[in-house]
């Protein structure tokens, strides 16, 4: 299911636009007008916010005659976060095997090792950054993986990270260990105390994490 914070845009039209871009690779405004049955002005009203949200991008294609055309396409972020992927099925199969062989404890240990690998991979991006900069970097890391992540600094000097989309929703629904370990991964990346405040799998609109500096 396609989710978005763009509540002022009709959901069915937005989903149809994104689906056509998924199916066709790239399209012009004129082509989108034809398949959606709406005006060019209406198409552009949809495209603008979707571009701001990082789901759609464009490129200029020169024509043999006349003005160049803008072609619109999905970003990697949209492809990862909005459409099903066989990778989740593969990951589910791996975890099923681990659970069968080693039980829930084995799944926890397997995912903990995965967290360690992720933290090591991104460690260099945290070097020489203050906490606010690290929070911004972590938000970008999760956004790049399709979590539609935002952050803000609170008046008390703490921070909050919001994930507006769960990129592993079905898998996490089956293996809640993923959710248990996510705050720990964020702690590893930030070097800060992380507490989950909101939880999509408990019907909250976002997953929200409170970030507090470690006590000196």
mmCIF file of the C-alpha atoms, coordinates in Angstrom:
data_MODEL
# 
_entry.id   MODEL 
# 
loop_
_atom_site.group_PDB 
_atom_site.id 
_atom_site.type_symbol 
_atom_site.label_atom_id 
_atom_site.label_alt_id 
_atom_site.label_comp_id 
_atom_site.label_asym_id 
_atom_site.label_entity_id 
_atom_site.label_seq_id 
_atom_site.pdbx_PDB_ins_code 
_atom_site.Cartn_x 
_atom_site.Cartn_y 
_atom_site.Cartn_z 
_atom_site.occupancy 
_atom_site.B_iso_or_equiv 
_atom_site.pdbx_formal_charge 
_atom_site.auth_seq_id 
_atom_site.auth_comp_id 
_atom_site.auth_asym_id 
_atom_site.auth_atom_id 
_atom_site.pdbx_PDB_model_num 
ATOM 1   C CA . UNK A 1 1   ? 0.000  0.000   0.000   1.00 0.00 ? 1   UNK A CA 1 
ATOM 2   C CA . UNK A 1 2   ? 1.295  3.439   -0.924  1.00 0.00 ? 2   UNK A CA 1 
ATOM 3   C CA . UNK A 1 3   ? 1.452  5.789   2.039   1.00 0.00 ? 3   UNK A CA 1 
ATOM 4   C CA . UNK A 1 4   ? 2.178  9.502   2.097   1.00 0.00 ? 4   UNK A CA 1 
ATOM 5   C CA . UNK A 1 5   ? 1.951  12.527  4.342   1.00 0.00 ? 5   UNK A CA 1 
ATOM 6   C CA . UNK A 1 6   ? 0.497  14.493  1.408   1.00 0.00 ? 6   UNK A CA 1 
ATOM 7   C CA . UNK A 1 7   ? -3.019 14.458  2.818   1.00 0.00 ? 7   UNK A CA 1 
ATOM 8   C CA . UNK A 1 8   ? -4.241 17.286  0.599   1.00 0.00 ? 8   UNK A CA 1 
ATOM 9   C CA . UNK A 1 9   ? -3.722 15.185  -2.544  1.00 0.00 ? 9   UNK A CA 1 
ATOM 10  C CA . UNK A 1 10  ? -6.432 12.612  -3.446  1.00 0.00 ? 10  UNK A CA 1 
ATOM 11  C CA . UNK A 1 11  ? -4.909 9.269   -2.489  1.00 0.00 ? 11  UNK A CA 1 
ATOM 12  C CA . UNK A 1 12  ? -6.226 7.231   -5.442  1.00 0.00 ? 12  UNK A CA 1 
ATOM 13  C CA . UNK A 1 13  ? -4.916 9.698   -8.033  1.00 0.00 ? 13  UNK A CA 1 
ATOM 14  C CA . UNK A 1 14  ? -1.546 9.864   -6.297  1.00 0.00 ? 14  UNK A CA 1 
ATOM 15  C CA . UNK A 1 15  ? -1.293 6.077   -6.173  1.00 0.00 ? 15  UNK A CA 1 
ATOM 16  C CA . UNK A 1 16  ? -2.249 5.824   -9.843  1.00 0.00 ? 16  UNK A CA 1 
ATOM 17  C CA . UNK A 1 17  ? 0.388  8.386   -10.848 1.00 0.00 ? 17  UNK A CA 1 
ATOM 18  C CA . UNK A 1 18  ? 3.126  6.545   -8.957  1.00 0.00 ? 18  UNK A CA 1 
ATOM 19  C CA . UNK A 1 19  ? 1.974  3.195   -10.311 1.00 0.00 ? 19  UNK A CA 1 
ATOM 20  C CA . UNK A 1 20  ? 2.101  4.428   -13.923 1.00 0.00 ? 20  UNK A CA 1 
ATOM 21  C CA . UNK A 1 21  ? 5.641  5.726   -13.369 1.00 0.00 ? 21  UNK A CA 1 
ATOM 22  C CA . UNK A 1 22  ? 6.563  2.353   -11.899 1.00 0.00 ? 22  UNK A CA 1 
ATOM 23  C CA . UNK A 1 23  ? 5.137  0.499   -14.899 1.00 0.00 ? 23  UNK A CA 1 
ATOM 24  C CA . UNK A 1 24  ? 6.483  2.811   -17.618 1.00 0.00 ? 24  UNK A CA 1 
ATOM 25  C CA . UNK A 1 25  ? 9.831  3.875   -16.189 1.00 0.00 ? 25  UNK A CA 1 
ATOM 26  C CA . UNK A 1 26  ? 9.475  7.527   -17.162 1.00 0.00 ? 26  UNK A CA 1 
ATOM 27  C CA . UNK A 1 27  ? 6.663  9.682   -18.505 1.00 0.00 ? 27  UNK A CA 1 
ATOM 28  C CA . UNK A 1 28  ? 5.964  13.239  -19.614 1.00 0.00 ? 28  UNK A CA 1 
ATOM 29  C CA . UNK A 1 29  ? 3.219  15.460  -18.226 1.00 0.00 ? 29  UNK A CA 1 
ATOM 30  C CA . UNK A 1 30  ? 1.251  14.919  -21.450 1.00 0.00 ? 30  UNK A CA 1 
ATOM 31  C CA . UNK A 1 31  ? 1.475  11.141  -21.077 1.00 0.00 ? 31  UNK A CA 1 
ATOM 32  C CA . UNK A 1 32  ? 0.382  11.352  -17.440 1.00 0.00 ? 32  UNK A CA 1 
ATOM 33  C CA . UNK A 1 33  ? -2.547 13.547  -18.449 1.00 0.00 ? 33  UNK A CA 1 
ATOM 34  C CA . UNK A 1 34  ? -3.662 10.878  -20.915 1.00 0.00 ? 34  UNK A CA 1 
ATOM 35  C CA . UNK A 1 35  ? -3.515 7.898   -18.531 1.00 0.00 ? 35  UNK A CA 1 
ATOM 36  C CA . UNK A 1 36  ? -4.886 9.749   -15.497 1.00 0.00 ? 36  UNK A CA 1 
ATOM 37  C CA . UNK A 1 37  ? -7.590 11.680  -17.319 1.00 0.00 ? 37  UNK A CA 1 
ATOM 38  C CA . UNK A 1 38  ? -6.719 15.003  -15.643 1.00 0.00 ? 38  UNK A CA 1 
ATOM 39  C CA . UNK A 1 39  ? -5.312 18.327  -16.831 1.00 0.00 ? 39  UNK A CA 1 
ATOM 40  C CA . UNK A 1 40  ? -1.644 19.247  -17.087 1.00 0.00 ? 40  UNK A CA 1 
ATOM 41  C CA . UNK A 1 41  ? -2.116 21.722  -14.250 1.00 0.00 ? 41  UNK A CA 1 
ATOM 42  C CA . UNK A 1 42  ? -3.542 18.962  -12.033 1.00 0.00 ? 42  UNK A CA 1 
ATOM 43  C CA . UNK A 1 43  ? -0.675 16.607  -12.909 1.00 0.00 ? 43  UNK A CA 1 
ATOM 44  C CA . UNK A 1 44  ? 1.863  19.271  -11.964 1.00 0.00 ? 44  UNK A CA 1 
ATOM 45  C CA . UNK A 1 45  ? 0.032  19.856  -8.655  1.00 0.00 ? 45  UNK A CA 1 
ATOM 46  C CA . UNK A 1 46  ? 0.665  16.193  -7.871  1.00 0.00 ? 46  UNK A CA 1 
ATOM 47  C CA . UNK A 1 47  ? 4.231  16.077  -9.164  1.00 0.00 ? 47  UNK A CA 1 
ATOM 48  C CA . UNK A 1 48  ? 5.487  19.104  -7.225  1.00 0.00 ? 48  UNK A CA 1 
ATOM 49  C CA . UNK A 1 49  ? 4.878  17.745  -3.708  1.00 0.00 ? 49  UNK A CA 1 
ATOM 50  C CA . UNK A 1 50  ? 5.937  14.236  -4.735  1.00 0.00 ? 50  UNK A CA 1 
ATOM 51  C CA . UNK A 1 51  ? 9.255  15.672  -5.896  1.00 0.00 ? 51  UNK A CA 1 
ATOM 52  C CA . UNK A 1 52  ? 9.632  17.574  -2.614  1.00 0.00 ? 52  UNK A CA 1 
ATOM 53  C CA . UNK A 1 53  ? 9.023  14.332  -0.746  1.00 0.00 ? 53  UNK A CA 1 
ATOM 54  C CA . UNK A 1 54  ? 11.779 12.644  -2.748  1.00 0.00 ? 54  UNK A CA 1 
ATOM 55  C CA . UNK A 1 55  ? 9.520  10.125  -4.479  1.00 0.00 ? 55  UNK A CA 1 
ATOM 56  C CA . UNK A 1 56  ? 9.660  11.511  -8.025  1.00 0.00 ? 56  UNK A CA 1 
ATOM 57  C CA . UNK A 1 57  ? 12.518 13.080  -9.986  1.00 0.00 ? 57  UNK A CA 1 
ATOM 58  C CA . UNK A 1 58  ? 12.796 14.542  -13.478 1.00 0.00 ? 58  UNK A CA 1 
ATOM 59  C CA . UNK A 1 59  ? 15.261 14.951  -16.318 1.00 0.00 ? 59  UNK A CA 1 
ATOM 60  C CA . UNK A 1 60  ? 15.290 17.151  -19.413 1.00 0.00 ? 60  UNK A CA 1 
ATOM 61  C CA . UNK A 1 61  ? 15.114 15.302  -22.749 1.00 0.00 ? 61  UNK A CA 1 
ATOM 62  C CA . UNK A 1 62  ? 15.966 17.328  -25.849 1.00 0.00 ? 62  UNK A CA 1 
ATOM 63  C CA . UNK A 1 63  ? 13.663 17.038  -28.859 1.00 0.00 ? 63  UNK A CA 1 
ATOM 64  C CA . UNK A 1 64  ? 14.636 17.207  -32.522 1.00 0.00 ? 64  UNK A CA 1 
ATOM 65  C CA . UNK A 1 65  ? 12.213 20.129  -32.813 1.00 0.00 ? 65  UNK A CA 1 
ATOM 66  C CA . UNK A 1 66  ? 10.735 22.510  -30.305 1.00 0.00 ? 66  UNK A CA 1 
ATOM 67  C CA . UNK A 1 67  ? 11.344 22.860  -26.611 1.00 0.00 ? 67  UNK A CA 1 
ATOM 68  C CA . UNK A 1 68  ? 12.877 20.035  -24.554 1.00 0.00 ? 68  UNK A CA 1 
ATOM 69  C CA . UNK A 1 69  ? 10.546 17.822  -22.533 1.00 0.00 ? 69  UNK A CA 1 
ATOM 70  C CA . UNK A 1 70  ? 10.657 16.978  -18.853 1.00 0.00 ? 70  UNK A CA 1 
ATOM 71  C CA . UNK A 1 71  ? 10.474 13.249  -18.192 1.00 0.00 ? 71  UNK A CA 1 
ATOM 72  C CA . UNK A 1 72  ? 9.382  12.134  -14.704 1.00 0.00 ? 72  UNK A CA 1 
ATOM 73  C CA . UNK A 1 73  ? 10.386 8.906   -12.957 1.00 0.00 ? 73  UNK A CA 1 
ATOM 74  C CA . UNK A 1 74  ? 10.392 7.282   -9.542  1.00 0.00 ? 74  UNK A CA 1 
ATOM 75  C CA . UNK A 1 75  ? 13.393 7.798   -7.285  1.00 0.00 ? 75  UNK A CA 1 
ATOM 76  C CA . UNK A 1 76  ? 15.228 4.857   -5.717  1.00 0.00 ? 76  UNK A CA 1 
ATOM 77  C CA . UNK A 1 77  ? 13.583 5.858   -2.446  1.00 0.00 ? 77  UNK A CA 1 
ATOM 78  C CA . UNK A 1 78  ? 10.117 5.427   -3.963  1.00 0.00 ? 78  UNK A CA 1 
ATOM 79  C CA . UNK A 1 79  ? 10.996 2.089   -5.532  1.00 0.00 ? 79  UNK A CA 1 
ATOM 80  C CA . UNK A 1 80  ? 12.247 0.746   -2.210  1.00 0.00 ? 80  UNK A CA 1 
ATOM 81  C CA . UNK A 1 81  ? 9.559  2.139   0.047   1.00 0.00 ? 81  UNK A CA 1 
ATOM 82  C CA . UNK A 1 82  ? 6.355  2.048   -2.000  1.00 0.00 ? 82  UNK A CA 1 
ATOM 83  C CA . UNK A 1 83  ? 6.463  -1.184  -3.958  1.00 0.00 ? 83  UNK A CA 1 
ATOM 84  C CA . UNK A 1 84  ? 6.908  -4.797  -2.847  1.00 0.00 ? 84  UNK A CA 1 
ATOM 85  C CA . UNK A 1 85  ? 10.297 -6.375  -3.345  1.00 0.00 ? 85  UNK A CA 1 
ATOM 86  C CA . UNK A 1 86  ? 11.421 -9.982  -3.488  1.00 0.00 ? 86  UNK A CA 1 
ATOM 87  C CA . UNK A 1 87  ? 14.176 -9.059  -1.042  1.00 0.00 ? 87  UNK A CA 1 
ATOM 88  C CA . UNK A 1 88  ? 11.691 -9.056  1.843   1.00 0.00 ? 88  UNK A CA 1 
ATOM 89  C CA . UNK A 1 89  ? 10.632 -12.586 0.895   1.00 0.00 ? 89  UNK A CA 1 
ATOM 90  C CA . UNK A 1 90  ? 14.272 -13.629 0.809   1.00 0.00 ? 90  UNK A CA 1 
ATOM 91  C CA . UNK A 1 91  ? 14.908 -12.051 4.220   1.00 0.00 ? 91  UNK A CA 1 
ATOM 92  C CA . UNK A 1 92  ? 11.799 -13.769 5.588   1.00 0.00 ? 92  UNK A CA 1 
ATOM 93  C CA . UNK A 1 93  ? 13.055 -17.123 4.330   1.00 0.00 ? 93  UNK A CA 1 
ATOM 94  C CA . UNK A 1 94  ? 16.441 -16.553 6.003   1.00 0.00 ? 94  UNK A CA 1 
ATOM 95  C CA . UNK A 1 95  ? 14.811 -15.688 9.323   1.00 0.00 ? 95  UNK A CA 1 
ATOM 96  C CA . UNK A 1 96  ? 12.466 -18.659 9.063   1.00 0.00 ? 96  UNK A CA 1 
ATOM 97  C CA . UNK A 1 97  ? 15.484 -20.949 8.676   1.00 0.00 ? 97  UNK A CA 1 
ATOM 98  C CA . UNK A 1 98  ? 17.293 -19.320 11.620  1.00 0.00 ? 98  UNK A CA 1 
ATOM 99  C CA . UNK A 1 99  ? 14.169 -19.653 13.778  1.00 0.00 ? 99  UNK A CA 1 
ATOM 100 C CA . UNK A 1 100 ? 13.704 -23.289 12.809  1.00 0.00 ? 100 UNK A CA 1 
ATOM 101 C CA . UNK A 1 101 ? 17.322 -24.148 13.619  1.00 0.00 ? 101 UNK A CA 1 
ATOM 102 C CA . UNK A 1 102 ? 17.988 -21.896 16.632  1.00 0.00 ? 102 UNK A CA 1 
ATOM 103 C CA . UNK A 1 103 ? 14.646 -20.553 17.868  1.00 0.00 ? 103 UNK A CA 1 
ATOM 104 C CA . UNK A 1 104 ? 13.740 -16.972 18.759  1.00 0.00 ? 104 UNK A CA 1 
ATOM 105 C CA . UNK A 1 105 ? 17.075 -16.507 20.543  1.00 0.00 ? 105 UNK A CA 1 
ATOM 106 C CA . UNK A 1 106 ? 18.897 -17.378 17.345  1.00 0.00 ? 106 UNK A CA 1 
ATOM 107 C CA . UNK A 1 107 ? 16.835 -14.806 15.403  1.00 0.00 ? 107 UNK A CA 1 
ATOM 108 C CA . UNK A 1 108 ? 17.737 -12.170 17.990  1.00 0.00 ? 108 UNK A CA 1 
ATOM 109 C CA . UNK A 1 109 ? 21.448 -13.019 17.765  1.00 0.00 ? 109 UNK A CA 1 
ATOM 110 C CA . UNK A 1 110 ? 21.342 -13.031 13.953  1.00 0.00 ? 110 UNK A CA 1 
ATOM 111 C CA . UNK A 1 111 ? 19.681 -9.604  13.811  1.00 0.00 ? 111 UNK A CA 1 
ATOM 112 C CA . UNK A 1 112 ? 22.052 -8.241  16.465  1.00 0.00 ? 112 UNK A CA 1 
ATOM 113 C CA . UNK A 1 113 ? 24.996 -9.243  14.279  1.00 0.00 ? 113 UNK A CA 1 
ATOM 114 C CA . UNK A 1 114 ? 23.295 -7.523  11.358  1.00 0.00 ? 114 UNK A CA 1 
ATOM 115 C CA . UNK A 1 115 ? 22.955 -4.350  13.446  1.00 0.00 ? 115 UNK A CA 1 
ATOM 116 C CA . UNK A 1 116 ? 26.668 -4.475  14.245  1.00 0.00 ? 116 UNK A CA 1 
ATOM 117 C CA . UNK A 1 117 ? 27.497 -4.714  10.544  1.00 0.00 ? 117 UNK A CA 1 
ATOM 118 C CA . UNK A 1 118 ? 25.246 -1.765  9.711   1.00 0.00 ? 118 UNK A CA 1 
ATOM 119 C CA . UNK A 1 119 ? 26.735 0.338   12.517  1.00 0.00 ? 119 UNK A CA 1 
ATOM 120 C CA . UNK A 1 120 ? 30.248 -0.480  11.330  1.00 0.00 ? 120 UNK A CA 1 
ATOM 121 C CA . UNK A 1 121 ? 29.364 0.376   7.720   1.00 0.00 ? 121 UNK A CA 1 
ATOM 122 C CA . UNK A 1 122 ? 28.115 3.845   8.638   1.00 0.00 ? 122 UNK A CA 1 
ATOM 123 C CA . UNK A 1 123 ? 30.560 4.602   11.448  1.00 0.00 ? 123 UNK A CA 1 
ATOM 124 C CA . UNK A 1 124 ? 32.709 6.871   9.280   1.00 0.00 ? 124 UNK A CA 1 
ATOM 125 C CA . UNK A 1 125 ? 29.697 9.110   8.545   1.00 0.00 ? 125 UNK A CA 1 
ATOM 126 C CA . UNK A 1 126 ? 29.414 9.956   12.253  1.00 0.00 ? 126 UNK A CA 1 
ATOM 127 C CA . UNK A 1 127 ? 33.025 11.001  12.786  1.00 0.00 ? 127 UNK A CA 1 
ATOM 128 C CA . UNK A 1 128 ? 33.662 14.622  13.893  1.00 0.00 ? 128 UNK A CA 1 
ATOM 129 C CA . UNK A 1 129 ? 29.927 15.438  14.058  1.00 0.00 ? 129 UNK A CA 1 
ATOM 130 C CA . UNK A 1 130 ? 27.993 16.815  17.005  1.00 0.00 ? 130 UNK A CA 1 
ATOM 131 C CA . UNK A 1 131 ? 24.787 15.086  18.113  1.00 0.00 ? 131 UNK A CA 1 
ATOM 132 C CA . UNK A 1 132 ? 22.482 17.207  15.923  1.00 0.00 ? 132 UNK A CA 1 
ATOM 133 C CA . UNK A 1 133 ? 24.600 16.436  12.872  1.00 0.00 ? 133 UNK A CA 1 
ATOM 134 C CA . UNK A 1 134 ? 24.631 12.730  13.739  1.00 0.00 ? 134 UNK A CA 1 
ATOM 135 C CA . UNK A 1 135 ? 20.841 12.737  14.135  1.00 0.00 ? 135 UNK A CA 1 
ATOM 136 C CA . UNK A 1 136 ? 20.514 14.357  10.694  1.00 0.00 ? 136 UNK A CA 1 
ATOM 137 C CA . UNK A 1 137 ? 22.857 11.747  9.239   1.00 0.00 ? 137 UNK A CA 1 
ATOM 138 C CA . UNK A 1 138 ? 20.923 8.844   10.788  1.00 0.00 ? 138 UNK A CA 1 
ATOM 139 C CA . UNK A 1 139 ? 17.659 10.290  9.475   1.00 0.00 ? 139 UNK A CA 1 
ATOM 140 C CA . UNK A 1 140 ? 19.182 10.393  5.990   1.00 0.00 ? 140 UNK A CA 1 
ATOM 141 C CA . UNK A 1 141 ? 20.424 6.802   6.287   1.00 0.00 ? 141 UNK A CA 1 
ATOM 142 C CA . UNK A 1 142 ? 16.946 5.573   7.169   1.00 0.00 ? 142 UNK A CA 1 
ATOM 143 C CA . UNK A 1 143 ? 15.291 7.767   4.521   1.00 0.00 ? 143 UNK A CA 1 
ATOM 144 C CA . UNK A 1 144 ? 17.578 6.302   1.878   1.00 0.00 ? 144 UNK A CA 1 
ATOM 145 C CA . UNK A 1 145 ? 16.251 2.882   2.929   1.00 0.00 ? 145 UNK A CA 1 
ATOM 146 C CA . UNK A 1 146 ? 12.662 3.985   2.420   1.00 0.00 ? 146 UNK A CA 1 
ATOM 147 C CA . UNK A 1 147 ? 11.589 4.962   5.935   1.00 0.00 ? 147 UNK A CA 1 
ATOM 148 C CA . UNK A 1 148 ? 10.538 8.551   5.060   1.00 0.00 ? 148 UNK A CA 1 
ATOM 149 C CA . UNK A 1 149 ? 12.398 9.848   8.093   1.00 0.00 ? 149 UNK A CA 1 
ATOM 150 C CA . UNK A 1 150 ? 12.326 13.335  9.617   1.00 0.00 ? 150 UNK A CA 1 
ATOM 151 C CA . UNK A 1 151 ? 13.951 14.784  12.721  1.00 0.00 ? 151 UNK A CA 1 
ATOM 152 C CA . UNK A 1 152 ? 13.793 17.863  14.889  1.00 0.00 ? 152 UNK A CA 1 
ATOM 153 C CA . UNK A 1 153 ? 15.506 19.372  17.900  1.00 0.00 ? 153 UNK A CA 1 
ATOM 154 C CA . UNK A 1 154 ? 13.297 19.843  20.962  1.00 0.00 ? 154 UNK A CA 1 
ATOM 155 C CA . UNK A 1 155 ? 13.285 22.860  23.267  1.00 0.00 ? 155 UNK A CA 1 
ATOM 156 C CA . UNK A 1 156 ? 14.982 20.855  26.043  1.00 0.00 ? 156 UNK A CA 1 
ATOM 157 C CA . UNK A 1 157 ? 17.977 20.023  23.827  1.00 0.00 ? 157 UNK A CA 1 
ATOM 158 C CA . UNK A 1 158 ? 16.835 16.493  23.048  1.00 0.00 ? 158 UNK A CA 1 
ATOM 159 C CA . UNK A 1 159 ? 15.912 15.297  19.560  1.00 0.00 ? 159 UNK A CA 1 
ATOM 160 C CA . UNK A 1 160 ? 13.114 13.308  17.956  1.00 0.00 ? 160 UNK A CA 1 
ATOM 161 C CA . UNK A 1 161 ? 13.286 11.097  14.884  1.00 0.00 ? 161 UNK A CA 1 
ATOM 162 C CA . UNK A 1 162 ? 10.064 10.215  13.026  1.00 0.00 ? 162 UNK A CA 1 
ATOM 163 C CA . UNK A 1 163 ? 9.728  7.367   10.550  1.00 0.00 ? 163 UNK A CA 1 
ATOM 164 C CA . UNK A 1 164 ? 6.572  7.937   8.484   1.00 0.00 ? 164 UNK A CA 1 
ATOM 165 C CA . UNK A 1 165 ? 6.895  4.656   6.608   1.00 0.00 ? 165 UNK A CA 1 
ATOM 166 C CA . UNK A 1 166 ? 8.053  1.221   7.745   1.00 0.00 ? 166 UNK A CA 1 
ATOM 167 C CA . UNK A 1 167 ? 10.118 -0.203  4.901   1.00 0.00 ? 167 UNK A CA 1 
ATOM 168 C CA . UNK A 1 168 ? 10.006 -3.663  6.528   1.00 0.00 ? 168 UNK A CA 1 
ATOM 169 C CA . UNK A 1 169 ? 6.401  -3.573  7.720   1.00 0.00 ? 169 UNK A CA 1 
ATOM 170 C CA . UNK A 1 170 ? 5.382  -7.124  6.776   1.00 0.00 ? 170 UNK A CA 1 
ATOM 171 C CA . UNK A 1 171 ? 8.658  -8.641  7.908   1.00 0.00 ? 171 UNK A CA 1 
ATOM 172 C CA . UNK A 1 172 ? 8.646  -6.693  11.181  1.00 0.00 ? 172 UNK A CA 1 
ATOM 173 C CA . UNK A 1 173 ? 5.059  -7.780  11.809  1.00 0.00 ? 173 UNK A CA 1 
ATOM 174 C CA . UNK A 1 174 ? 6.273  -11.368 11.636  1.00 0.00 ? 174 UNK A CA 1 
ATOM 175 C CA . UNK A 1 175 ? 9.561  -10.849 13.478  1.00 0.00 ? 175 UNK A CA 1 
ATOM 176 C CA . UNK A 1 176 ? 9.151  -8.178  16.150  1.00 0.00 ? 176 UNK A CA 1 
ATOM 177 C CA . UNK A 1 177 ? 12.827 -8.650  17.046  1.00 0.00 ? 177 UNK A CA 1 
ATOM 178 C CA . UNK A 1 178 ? 13.507 -6.227  14.175  1.00 0.00 ? 178 UNK A CA 1 
ATOM 179 C CA . UNK A 1 179 ? 11.555 -3.551  16.046  1.00 0.00 ? 179 UNK A CA 1 
ATOM 180 C CA . UNK A 1 180 ? 13.154 -4.416  19.391  1.00 0.00 ? 180 UNK A CA 1 
ATOM 181 C CA . UNK A 1 181 ? 16.619 -3.968  17.920  1.00 0.00 ? 181 UNK A CA 1 
ATOM 182 C CA . UNK A 1 182 ? 15.982 -0.828  15.866  1.00 0.00 ? 182 UNK A CA 1 
ATOM 183 C CA . UNK A 1 183 ? 16.406 1.606   18.814  1.00 0.00 ? 183 UNK A CA 1 
ATOM 184 C CA . UNK A 1 184 ? 19.632 -0.198  19.693  1.00 0.00 ? 184 UNK A CA 1 
ATOM 185 C CA . UNK A 1 185 ? 20.932 0.305   16.157  1.00 0.00 ? 185 UNK A CA 1 
ATOM 186 C CA . UNK A 1 186 ? 20.117 4.015   16.346  1.00 0.00 ? 186 UNK A CA 1 
ATOM 187 C CA . UNK A 1 187 ? 21.933 4.141   19.723  1.00 0.00 ? 187 UNK A CA 1 
ATOM 188 C CA . UNK A 1 188 ? 24.997 2.510   18.163  1.00 0.00 ? 188 UNK A CA 1 
ATOM 189 C CA . UNK A 1 189 ? 25.019 5.014   15.330  1.00 0.00 ? 189 UNK A CA 1 
ATOM 190 C CA . UNK A 1 190 ? 24.394 8.091   17.491  1.00 0.00 ? 190 UNK A CA 1 
ATOM 191 C CA . UNK A 1 191 ? 26.189 7.295   20.721  1.00 0.00 ? 191 UNK A CA 1 
ATOM 192 C CA . UNK A 1 192 ? 23.059 8.535   22.524  1.00 0.00 ? 192 UNK A CA 1 
ATOM 193 C CA . UNK A 1 193 ? 20.117 7.203   24.518  1.00 0.00 ? 193 UNK A CA 1 
ATOM 194 C CA . UNK A 1 194 ? 17.165 6.226   22.304  1.00 0.00 ? 194 UNK A CA 1 
ATOM 195 C CA . UNK A 1 195 ? 13.605 5.532   23.483  1.00 0.00 ? 195 UNK A CA 1 
ATOM 196 C CA . UNK A 1 196 ? 10.714 4.593   21.220  1.00 0.00 ? 196 UNK A CA 1 
ATOM 197 C CA . UNK A 1 197 ? 7.762  6.933   21.805  1.00 0.00 ? 197 UNK A CA 1 
ATOM 198 C CA . UNK A 1 198 ? 5.438  5.907   18.947  1.00 0.00 ? 198 UNK A CA 1 
ATOM 199 C CA . UNK A 1 199 ? 5.089  2.636   17.082  1.00 0.00 ? 199 UNK A CA 1 
ATOM 200 C CA . UNK A 1 200 ? 3.480  2.001   13.685  1.00 0.00 ? 200 UNK A CA 1 
ATOM 201 C CA . UNK A 1 201 ? 2.757  -1.639  14.543  1.00 0.00 ? 201 UNK A CA 1 
ATOM 202 C CA . UNK A 1 202 ? 0.682  -0.401  17.492  1.00 0.00 ? 202 UNK A CA 1 
ATOM 203 C CA . UNK A 1 203 ? -1.378 1.740   15.106  1.00 0.00 ? 203 UNK A CA 1 
ATOM 204 C CA . UNK A 1 204 ? 0.510  4.997   15.695  1.00 0.00 ? 204 UNK A CA 1 
ATOM 205 C CA . UNK A 1 205 ? 0.901  7.103   12.527  1.00 0.00 ? 205 UNK A CA 1 
ATOM 206 C CA . UNK A 1 206 ? 4.712  7.035   12.824  1.00 0.00 ? 206 UNK A CA 1 
ATOM 207 C CA . UNK A 1 207 ? 7.542  5.320   14.634  1.00 0.00 ? 207 UNK A CA 1 
ATOM 208 C CA . UNK A 1 208 ? 8.963  8.060   16.868  1.00 0.00 ? 208 UNK A CA 1 
ATOM 209 C CA . UNK A 1 209 ? 12.253 7.910   18.759  1.00 0.00 ? 209 UNK A CA 1 
ATOM 210 C CA . UNK A 1 210 ? 13.327 10.280  21.512  1.00 0.00 ? 210 UNK A CA 1 
ATOM 211 C CA . UNK A 1 211 ? 17.067 10.984  21.391  1.00 0.00 ? 211 UNK A CA 1 
ATOM 212 C CA . UNK A 1 212 ? 18.866 12.096  24.560  1.00 0.00 ? 212 UNK A CA 1 
ATOM 213 C CA . UNK A 1 213 ? 22.600 12.711  25.032  1.00 0.00 ? 213 UNK A CA 1 
ATOM 214 C CA . UNK A 1 214 ? 24.394 10.188  27.213  1.00 0.00 ? 214 UNK A CA 1 
ATOM 215 C CA . UNK A 1 215 ? 25.133 11.314  30.742  1.00 0.00 ? 215 UNK A CA 1 
ATOM 216 C CA . UNK A 1 216 ? 28.722 12.634  31.040  1.00 0.00 ? 216 UNK A CA 1 
# 
